Amino acid sequence: YVDKAHLRDVVEARFLIEPHIAELAAERHTPEQVQKLRQGVEEARAGDPLAWYQHELVFHVGLARVAGNT
């Protein structure tokens, strides 16, 4: 169970962390990693809109890995 206050905390933390992860990924990426992220975005666009959240999770985890964040 996730209440609204907890969800707000998670969203606020993401807003603080994700720009830094994106910056690191931009500095550390390989062409292959970028291609894999692009492919995931294209699959999300072509897929079921109700399953979009799954693609979002895969994208953000992939971005963190590109940044070197385990």
N, C-alpha and C positions, 0 to 999 in steps of 0.2 A: 504494500500500500504506500502510495506517495501522496502526501498532502501538498497543497498549493505552496506553502512556505518552503518546503523542502525542494520542490521543483524550481521555485524562484532562485534558491541558493545554487542549484546545479547550473541553471542558465547563466547566472551572474559569474560563476567560476569559469564557464566555457568562454564567455565574452572576454575574460582576462587572459586566459591561457591560449586560446586558438590563434589570435593574431601572431603571437610569438612562435607557435609551432609552424604556422604558414611561412613566417620569415626564415626560420631555420631550414625548412624544406626547400625554399627558393634558393638558399645558399648551397645546400648539400645534395640536391637531386642529381640523378642520372637521367639520361634521355629515356631509358627503359622504364624507370619509375614514373616519369611524367606520362608516358604512353599508357601505362597501366591505369593511372588515375583518370586520364581522359577516356579510356575505354569504359571505365566504371560509370563516368558521368553520362556517356552516350547510352549505355545500357539502362540507366535510371530514366533518362528521357524517353526511351522507347518502351519502357516496361509499364507495368501496372501501377497507376498512381497510388493505390492503396499500399503497395509494398515499397514506396519511396523511402520510408524511414530505414529500411534495411540497407538500401544503397547509401544513404547518408552515413550510417554507422560504418560501413565498409570504407567509405571515402575518408572519413575523419581518422579512423585507425590507420589506414594506409598513409595518410598525410603525416601522422605522428611517426610512423616507421621511417618514412623518407627523411624526416627531421633528425632521426637517430634516437627517438624517444621509445624506449621499450615498453 
